[in-house]
Amino acid sequence: MTRSIIDQHSSESQSEEVETGLCPDCETDTIVHDPDRGEQVCKECGLVLTEDPIDYGPEWRAFNAQEHDELSRVGAPLTQSMHDRGLTTTIDWRNKDANGHSMSADKHGQLHRLRVWQERIRTKNAGERNLKYALSEIDRMVSALGVPKPVKETASVIYRQALEQDLIRGRSIEGVATSALYTACRKEGIPRSLEEVTSVSRVDQREIGRTYRYIADELDINLEPTNPRQFVPRFCSELDVDKDVETKAIEIIDRTTEKGLHSGKSPTGFAAAAIYAAGLLCDETIPQRAVADTAQTTVVTVRNRYREQLEAIDQQPTT
């Protein structure tokens, strides 16, 4: 009985100190909340002040990714890359039931009609239809460029912001969608040149550049100038050159950019010239045409830039 009274008094005293934000053990104000365990813990001494016995995790166990996917009962996460953020239901194109069995021929026509109406009711008005088309364009270009999913999400958010601020008026949907993707690539640090983005777009490079500058200015998106060294690993991989050439090309770019030689020049052409110059210094033959085609630039640009770079670092290729 006495012990119960002592425990109750201790619990009341501990609760009072938790309310004041002090640890009853070390008397410091370093109490934090652990959302995973539902506990209040002192960072200084590790004392658990309050705890919630409820386990918010799943009641099942999974030992690999396949078991996790099979046992999970939740839907896909919300995404900005779909006009409805992934909240609507999609009828699968395969004519199979929930158990994976093929359905009868009589049901095929009914399912086809359901799919048609499903696609129609997913968009309520012309605005949603235009948004759906723009996001599908972004998805198509992302697949063609081979950029990761976070870039697609960022591009979708940028397009939605441009739509909310009425920046689409007077401009093509394809142009704004392409500009949003190019902005997202630069924002996420994914090296894709304007020429590469243009090659998968349905609009010309001049419109993309003009729309990109307008959107970046209106949405107050401040981007650092593209560093040519970002393109070197991908170009070297496509050219299948030695690792020493890649290292030397990055060194050439670092030394020449310190002197401001890259200012006002195309980053892809500058990177291509550095790779060609590195090949000469490392005694590895790399055709100028192959380097130019990989960087989507001209042979004349490669030839002029690599000479400037070698002169700036005061090195000449071995003969």
Secondary structure, 3 states (H helix, E strand, C coil): CHHHHHHHHHHHHHHHHHHHCCCCCCCCCCEEEECCCCEEEECCCCCEEEECCCCCCCCCCCCCHHHHHHHCCCCCCCCCCCCCCCCCCCCCCCCECCCCCECCHHHHHHHHHHHHHHHHHCCCCHHHHHHHHHHHHHHHHHHHHCCCHHHHHHHHHHHHHHHHCCCCCCCCHHHHHHHHHHHHHHHCCCCCCHHHHHHCCCCCHHHHHHHHHHHHHHCCCCCCCCCHHHHHHHHHHHHCCCHHHHHHHHHHHHHHHHCCCCCCCCHHHHHHHHHHHHHHHCCCCCCHHHHHHHHCCCHHHHHHHHHHHHHHCCCCCCC
